[in-house]
């Protein structure tokens, strides 16, 4: 009976774990859908800002903006986007490896950490951590991206950062989540022009030039560009945050689904073991009864 009691306790513990993993899987599925929906709703605005900046670069002869400045001194800031909670499979570990590899390649690396898991991991690393941001496991907002972008731009303007890169997780599909790296500052004028042409393959650089050359920017193209650039940077940061959030939920959903499957298999194995132990106990009791009755008959 003691063995049966132990098996029942194990089955109860596995059943409780099964309920938790199922609930977390459903919650992650809901958050994933919400994150993707929010990203799709906000993308048109930031895409329009990017297109306007590209049009401006095509229409103006030269734009001498501080956002194009290359500073040989200063630090290389690496913004690492991690989660605030665990139980997400290899989501955070992949970001950690990418950040560590990037730190070995760049000059004077410093870290800007987003997410409590990243803060706990990199606190013991040899790299300097300048700032921490955390969103308490909620969906990042545009205001959150604004706070991070303002900090990045201010440090770049003061010459503290020579360049800024962000490491986040891109969700190609539900099964393919890969950490990606993107350069945020300084802006690459030629790359922005190329992105504009690729956005419309039927239009070459000459066509783009003639299309926007008649526009006049007041008070000047430089000031308009400098006003749009922080919005563009905010859009990059926000897109990376939401993309990472969706990837985190997808990773957690997959991890919880695997855990649920394992719990079901364990529960099935324990149930089989319980049935066997119970049947053995019943057989033993019947044998003892029969033996006792036979002994009593022989005594009479």
NUTORDO-906314 format. One record per residue: residue in one letter; x, z, y of N, C-alpha, C, O, CB in turn. Coordinates in steps of 0.05 Angstrom, whole numbers, plus 5000, padded with zeros to 4 digits. Glycine has a CB too. Layout:
BEGIN
AXZYXZYXZYXZYXZY
...
This chain:
BEGIN
X501750004976500050005000501750005025501049885046498150245000
X504050145023505850145046506749865053506949795076508250335040
X507349705032508249435036506049265049506549105067509149305010
X503549305040501349165052501049235082500449065098498749225037
X501449485088501149575116503249445133502749365156501349885117
X505749425123507849295138507248995143507648895165510549325123
X506148865123505448585126503248545146503348365163504648465099
X501248725145499048705165500148745193499148615212496948915159
X502048925197503148975224504648725234504448655257505049215223
X506148605215507548355223505648135230506047995250509448265201
X503548105215501547905221500147955247499647765262499447895198
X499648205254498448275279500248205303499348095323497648565280
X502848265300504748205321505047905325505147805348507548325314
X505147755303505347455305502847345318502947165334505847335277
X500547455310497947355322497947405352496947235367495647495309
X498847635361498947695390500847505405500247405426499747985395
X503147445392505047255404503846975405504246835424507647245388
X502346905385501046645384499046615407498946405420499546605357
X497546825413495746815435497146775462496246625479494047065436
X499446915465500946885490502146605493501946485515503247095490
X503246495472504446225474502346015479502845825494506046165449
X500046045467497845855472496945865502496545665514495445915454
X496646115512495846145540497846035559497145895579495346445546
X500446095554502545985572502745685570503245555591505246105564
X502245575547502245275545500045155561500444945574501945195516
X497645275560495345165576495845195605495245015621492845315568
X497045425614497545465642499645265652499345155674498645755647
X501745215636503745015644502644735646503344585663506045025624
X500744675628499444405629497944375655498044165668497644375605
X496444585663494944575688496744555712496244395731493144815691
X498944705712500844695735502244425736502744325758502844925733
X502844315713504144045713502343835726503243685742504843965684
X499843835719497943645731497743685761497643485776495243665718
X497643935769497343995798499843905813499643785835496844285802
X502143955801504643875815504943575818505743485839507043985799
X504243425797504343135799502343025819502942835833503943015772
X500043155820498043065838498843105867498442935885495343205833
X500043335873500943405900503143215908503243125931501843695902
X504943155890507142975896506142695903507142565922509142965873
X504242605888503142335893501642325919501542115933501242255870
X500442545927498942555952500742555977500042455998497142795953
X503142675974504942705997507042485999508242446020506342965996
X507442335977509442125977508941915999510941826011509541995950
X506541816003506141606023507141676051508341506065503241536025
X506841936059507742016086510741996088511841876107506842306092
X512242106069515142106070516241826065518341756076516242296049
X514841666049515741386046515441226072517141056078514041246024
X513341296087513041156113515241236133516141066148510241226124
X515941496132518141586149520741436142522241346159518641886147
X521241416116523641276107523640976115525640866124523941296077
X521340846113521140566120521540526150522840336159518340456112
X520440716166520740696195523740726203524640576220519140906209
X525140906190527940936195529540686187531340596202529141176180
X528840566165530240326156529640096175531439936182529340246128
X527140066184526439866204527939896229528839706242523439866210
X528340156238529740206262532640126259533840006278529540506269
X533840176237536640106232537039796233539039696242537740216206
X535039656222535139366223534739256251536039056259533039246204
X532939386266532339286293534339336314534539196333529739396301
X535839556310537839626330540639516323541239486299538039936333
X542139456343544939366338546539576324547739526303546239276364
X546639806336548040036324546540296331545240316352551040056335
X546540476313545340746317547540956312548240996289542840786299
X548541066333550541276331549241546328548841686348552541266355
X548541616304547141866300548942076288550842006273544641826281
X548442326294550042546283549642576253551242686239549342806297
X547442466243546842486214548542296198548642306173543942426209
X549942106211551841926197554642036197556441916186551741646209
X555142256211557842356216559042446190557842586174557842576236
X561542366186563142446163565242646172566942576188564442206148
X565142886162566943096170568843156147567943226126565443356179
X571443126152573343176131573743466125574543546103576043056139
X573043636144573243926140570544036130568643886127574144066166
X570544296126568044416118567644426088569344336072565744286131
X565244526080564644566052562844336042561444206058563244836048
X562844306016560844126003558644305992559044455972562143955980
X556344296004554144465996552644335973551844105974552144526020
X552244485951550744395928548244565926548344805921552444415902
X545944435930543344565927542444545898541944325889541244435947
X542244775885541444775856538644875854538045105861543444955840
X536844705843534044765840533544865812533744705793532244525847
X532945125808532345235782529545365784528145335804534545445773
X528845505762526145625761526345925768528546035770524945585734
X524046045772523946335777523446485752523646735751521746395798
X522646345730522146475704523546315682524246085686519146495699
X523846455660525146325637523046205618520846115627526846525621
X523646195592521846085572521245795578518945705574519246255570
X523245645587522845365593524745185578525644975588523145315623
X525545275554527345115538530045085551531145275561526144835533
X531144835551533744785563533644705592535644595602535144585547
X531444745605531044645633533244755651534644605664528344735644
X533645025652535545145670538445095661540245055677535045445673
X538845105635541545065624542644795632545044765637541645105594
X541044585631541944315639542744305668544644175675539644115633
X541244445685541944455714544544605717546244515733539744595730
X544944825703547444975705549844805698551844805712547345225687
X549644655677551944485668552444265689554744205695551344355641
X550344145700550743935720552044045745553843925757548043805727
X551144285754552344405778555244475774556944425791550744655786
X555844595750558644665744560444425744562644435754558744815718
X559444205732561043955731561443845759563643745766559643755714
X559343855776559543755803561443915820562943805836556843745816
X561444175816563244355831566144295826567844325843562644645825
X566744195801569444135794570343865807572743815809569744115764
X568443705815569143435825569343425855570843255866567043245816
X568043605870567943585899569943775912571143935898565043645909
X570143745938572043905953570644145966568544115978573443735975
X571744385962570744635974567744675968566144675987571144636004
X566944695943564044725937562945005944564345205939563544665907
X560545005954559045255958556245205948555344975947559045345989
X554845415941552245385928549945485946550245685960552145535902
X547745335946545245425957543245425934542645215923544245235981
X542345655927540745685902537845705908536945855926541745935887
X536245565892533345575894532345655866532645505847532145295903
X531145895865530145985839531546235830534046255832530345775818
X530146435820531246685812533146665788535146805786529046885806
X532546485770534246445746537046355754539046445743532946255726
X537146165773539746065782541246285797543746295795539245835801
X539846455812541146675826542446865806544746955811539246825844
X541046935785542247115765544546995750546447135743540047205745
X544446735746546646605731549146565748551346625739545646325721
X548846475773551146405789552346645804554346615818550446195808
X551046875802552147115816554847185805556447305819550247345814
X555447125780557947185768559846945766561846955753557547295740
X559046725779560746485778562946505799562746675817559046235783
X565046345797567246355816566646215843568246215861569746235804
X564246105845563545945869562046115889560446295881561945695861
X562546065914561246215936558346135938557645905939562646175962
X556546335939553646295943552946365972553246595980551946465923
X552146165987551546206015548646296020548246466038552045946031
X546746196005543946256011542346235985542946085967542846066032
X540246405984538346405962535546355972534746465993538446675946
X534046195958531246155964529646195938530546115916530745865976
X527246305940525546355917522646325925521846405947526046625905
X521046205908518246145914516346295895513946235894517645855912
X517346495880515746665863514046505843511746565839513946845880
X515246295832514046135810511545975819510045875803513246315788
X511145955845508845795855509745515862512145455863507545935879
X507745345866508345065873509545055901508345155920505744895872
X511944945904513144925931511444775951510144585943515944795929
X511544865976509944735997511844586016514244606014508344946012
X510644436034512144296054513644496072515844446081510344106071
X512344726078513644926094516145036080518145086093511745156100
X516045066054518445156039520744946042523045016047517745196009
X520044696039521944486043523044476071525444426076520744206036
X521344536091522144536119524244756123526244716137519744586137
X523844996112525745216115528445136104530445196116524645466100
X528445016080531044936068532344716084534744726088530544856039
X530744516092531844296107533044386134535144296142529744076111
X531644566147532644666173535344806169537144776185530644866185
X535544966148538145096143540344896137542544926148537845296119
X539744696121541744496114542644346139545044316144540644306093
X540744256155541444096179542944266199544844166211538843986192
X542144516203543544686223546444726215548244716232542144956226
X546944786189549744826180551344566181553744576187549744936151
X550044336177551444086179552144026208554243926214549743856168
X550244086227550744046255553044216265554644136282548244096272
X553244456255555444646264558044586251560044716257554644926258
X558144396233560644326220561344496196563644466186562844336240
X559544666187560144836164560144666138561744706121558045066162
X558244476137558044296114559244026120558543906141555144276104
X560943926103561843656106559943456092559643226101564743626094
X558643556071556543396058554743586042555443816036557843186039
X552343486036550343646022549243485999548443256003548043746041
X549243605975548143475952546143665939546443905940550443395932
X544143545927542043705914541943625884541943395877539343665928
X541843825867541543785838538743885830538144115834543843945822
X537243705819534543765811533943635784535643485774532443685832
X531643685773530843565747528743355751526643415762529943775727
X529343115742527342895744525942855718527142855696528842635752
X523342835719521642795695521042505692519242395704519042965697
X522542375674522042095668519442065652517841885656524341965652
X519042245633516542275618516442555607518242715612516342055596
X514442615591514042885581516342975563516843215559511442905567
X517742775551519842845532522642805543524642905532519542675507
X522842675566525442615577525742745605524742645625525942305580
X527042975605527543125630530543145634531943265618526243415629
X531543015655534443005659535143105687533843045707535442725656
X537243265689538243355716539443125731540942965720540243585713
X538743105756539742885773541143005798540543235806537442705782
X542842845809544242925834543742725856543742485851547342955829
X543242815880542642635902544142735927544042975933539642615907
X545342555942546642625966544642635989543242445994548942425973
X544542866003542642896025543842836052542742696068541543186024
X546242946057547742906082550642856075551642966056547343146101
X552042696091550942526113549342296103549642216079553242426130
X547642186119546041956112547841706110549741676124543841906132
X547141536092548641286087547041056099544940976088549141236056
X548040946121546540736135546340486118544140376117548040666161
X548440406105548340166089546440196065544940016058551140086079
X546540426053544740486030541840476038540140376023545440746017
X541240576062538440576071537540296076535140226072538140746097
X539240126086538539846090538039706064536239546061540739696106
X539739756044539439636018536839726005535439565993541839705999
X536139986008533640085997531239946009529239905996533440386001
X531439876035529239736048528839456036526639366032529739716078
X531039316032530839046020529739055992528138885984533538906021
X530639255977529739285949526739355948525339305929531339495934
X525839485969522939565969521239315971518939325962522439745993
X522339095982520838845983522738625976524038505994519538796012
X523138555950525138365942524738085954526637935956525138335912
X522338025962521837755973522837726001522937506012518837695972
X523737946013524637936041527638006042528438216034523038136058
X529137826051532037866054532738006079530938086095533537606053
X535338046084536238196107535638046133534938176153539138256105
X535837786133535237636157532337656164531637676188536037336153
X530537646144527737666149527037936160525437966178526037616124
X528338146149527838416159528738446188527438576204529338626142
X531038316194532038336222530138196241529538306263534738206224
X529037966234527337826252524637956255523237936275526937536243
X523838106233521138226234521038466253519038506266520438326206
X523238616255523138856271524738836297524839036312524239086254
X526038616302527738586326526238606352527438666372529238326325
X523638556352522038566377521138846385520038886406519738386375
X521539036367520639306373522439446393524939406393520439476348
X521239596411522839756431522340046425520040136422522039686460
X524540196423524340486417524940646442527040616454526240556394
X523140816449523440976473523541276465522141366447521040936493
X525341426478527141346500529541176491530641026507528241586514
X530341196465532441026454532241026424530941206412535241116463
X533440826411533340816382534741056370533941156349534540556372
X536941146383538341376372536641626372536541776353540941426389
X535241676394533641916396531241906377530442106365532641956424
X530041666373527941646354528941696326527641826310526641366356
X531241576320532441616293533041916289532542016267534941456290
X534242046308534842326306532342506303532542716291536442426330
X530142416313527642556310526442516282525142696271525642476332
X526842276271525742216244527542326222526442396200525441926241
X530142346226531942426205531242696193531342716168534742426216
X530642906209529943156196527443136178527243266158529443376217
X525542966186523142926170523842786144522842846122521042766185
X525742596145526642456122528042656103527542646079528542236130
X529742826114531243016097529243216085529543296062533343166114
X527243306101525243476090523743346067523043476047523243566112
X523243086070521842936048523442926023522442956001521142656058
X526142896026527842886002527843165988527443175964530742816010
X528043376004528043645993525443705979525343815957528743856015
X523243635993520543695982520143535956519043645937518343626002
X520843285956520543125932522143245908521143245886521442845937
X524543335914526243455892525043715883525043775859529043505902
X523943875901522744135894520244085875520044215855521944285919
X518543905884516043865868516743725841515543785821514043695884
X518643545842519543415817520643615797520043605774521643195823
X522243805808523344015791521144195781521244285758525444175806
X519244255798517044435790515444305767514744435747515144485814
X514844045770513443905748515043895723514043925701512643625758
X517743845726519443835702519544115689519544125664522243745710
X519644325705519644595693517144645677517244755655519944805715
X514844575688512344615674512244445648511144535628509944555691
X513244205649513344035626515144155604514444155581514243755633
X517444265613519344385594518144635582518344685558521944455608
X516744795598515545045588513244975569512845115549514545215611
X511644775576509444685559510444605532509344675511507844455572
X512644455531513844365505514844605490514544625466516044165510
X516244785504517345025491515145195479515345305457519045185510
X512945235495510745395485509245265462508345395443508745465507
X509044995462507844855440509444885414508344935393507444555447
X512144875417513844915394513645205384513545255360516844845401
X513545395403513345675395510645725381510445875362513645855419
X508545595391505945625379505945515350504845645332503745485395
X507145285346507345175320508945355301508145395278508644895321
X511145465311512745645294511145895287511345995265515345725309
X509646005307508046245302505846185281505346355264506746345328
X504645955283502645885263503845865235502745965215501245615270
X506245745233507645725207508346005196508046055173510145545209
X509346175214510046445206507546605197507646755177511446595228
X505446565212502946715205501846615178500946775162500846665227
X502046355173501246245147502946355124501846425103501345945147
X505546375129507346475108506746775103506846865080510346445116
X506246925124505647215121503047255107502647435091505647355148
X501047075113498447095099498747045069497547185053496546895112
X500446845062500946795034502247035021501547114999502646535030
X504247145035505647375024503747615021503847765001508047455042
X502047645041500047865040498247835016497648035002498447875066
X497247595011495447544989496847604962495647714944494447254989
X499347524960500847574935501247874931500847964908503547424936
X502048014952502448304949499848444942499748624925503648424975
X497748354955495148474950494248424921493248604907493048374970
X494648174912493848104885495548264864494548344843494147804880
X498148294871499848454853498848744851498848864829502748444862
X498048854874497049124874494449154858494049344844496649224902
X492648954861490148964846490648944816489449084800488248744856
X492448754809493148724781494348984769493649054747495148494777
X496049114785497249354775495149574772495249724752499449454795
X493249594790491149794788489449744763488649934749489449804813
X488749484759487049424735488649484709487449594691486349124735
X491149424709492749484685492849784680492649874657495649384689
X493149944702493250234698490550344688490450524671493950374725
X488350234698485650314689485250254659484350424643483450184705
X485950004652485649914624487450084606486550164584486449614621
X489950134614491750294598490750574594490850694573494550294611
X489650694616488550964615486150974596485851164581487851054643
X484350774598482050774581482850744552481650864534480150544589
X484850574546485750534519486950784507486550864484487750304517
X488550924524489851174515487751384509487951534490491751284536
X485651394526483451594521482051524495481251704481481551604545
X481551264490480151184465481751254440480651354420479550884465
X484451214442486151274419486251574414486451664391488951174425
X486051734436486052024432483552134419483652334404486452164459
X481352004424478852084411478852004382476952054367476451964425
